Amino acid sequence: MSAGKPRLVVPDPDAPAKQQQLKLYEEALKQFQEQKYHRAKQVLERVTEGPSKELSERARMHLRICEQRISRPPAVPLKSAEDYYTQGVALMNLGRWDEAREYLDRAHKAAPKADHIVYAIAALDCLTGEADAAMANLKIAIQLRPENRYHARNDEDFSFLQEDPRFTELLYPERDGSAG
């Protein structure tokens, strides 16, 4: 080839197909961002069949995420104090203290006189080593519903306080003659 002749550029025969694959990928991302995972999955599957290996790989990554999100049960919207309480106790049982506290605090804000919610907060305080807060909340739970005194006697969540004389006085007022 001599220096004076222009080079012949061969057009990419896959260019139109790659352009279509890119359009599909953009559509899939839009569906994905709108959390329409079933629709995004359908479109992404078509993207993986296109000629661009790079777009196919990206599409496969998003497909895995879509499949994970689709397989997860939908989150139930929490509306009532009971919903927040139930979620808080579930998280507490998993040892996710900070998240549990957020939900129990929301439940308490929605139903400040609900003894079982205050009792659960006292248990969480105890599990996280906050003896003073646990004692204060347990006292309130007992004032709201005296039967909580008997529940706390056998509740393992309060084992941290077993040696605390304040705990003994609160749970066994009959021993010192006062009624708490």
Secondary structure, 3 states (H helix, E strand, C coil): CCCCCCCCCCCCCCHHHHHHHHHHHHHHHHHHHCCCHHHHHHHHHHHCCCCCHHHHHHHHHHHHHHHHHHHCCCCCCCCCHHHHHHHHHHHHHCCCHHHHHHHHHHHHHHCCCCHHHHHHHHHHHHHCCCHHHHHHHHHHHHHHCCCHHHHHHCCHHHHHHCCCHHHHHHHCHHHCCCCC
